[in-house]
């Protein structure tokens, strides 16, 4: 074989090897790209699952609620009767929500106990449950927030909680028996556990159709969330 032909064969062999190497590199790059896309997709799904942890479809009791049973939007508040921000919400945005949306049949407003500040929070929550036995939860709810005065300083002592019932005209014998029996200790504890499962870590915390609303105690924010929910088919 001539020297020229040998050089030509070596050059062709070298070029073929380079092409094989290029093809292998492209295949490797493609595989890496596909793997990267898959990893990103998994991370997005995990972030979505984590971000929606407070909105898991755990059934919420409507026993302490205001508004039409078939309202298209359900707003849930997790609250502590000793929380000053809860008082502000109850007397402001919460009241507006009840008047403008619940009374119009558009919203079912649900109260859930997240009694975590101290013993008076728990006693107040239990007392409100006893008032609910007589169909007077919301009256007692409003009374508690009106009487709020400091945390664990006696405003919600057991004697005061009984006095509030009397001032509201409840059947005091029934109320006192209910309260003294501790009938709703487990109910309040279960609702606190429910809040913790939803990763609620502050009060008031507001959910609209199961979605935790950041800064939901602001009426402007809450109203926007409600309107968005009403507009969703």
Buried (B, 14 or more C-beta within 10 A) or exposed (E): EEEEEEEEEEEEEEEEEEEEEEEEEEEEEEEEEEEEEEEEEEEEEEEEEEEEEBBEEEEBEBEBBBBBEEBBBBBBBBBBBBBEEBBBBBBEBBEBBBEBBBEEEBBBBBBBBBBBBBEBBBBBBBBBBBBBBBEBBBBBBBBBBEBBEEBEEEBBBBEBBBEBBEEBEBBBEEBBEBBEEEBBBEBBBEBBEBBEEBEBEEBBBBBBBBBBBEEBBBBEBBBBBBBEBBEEE
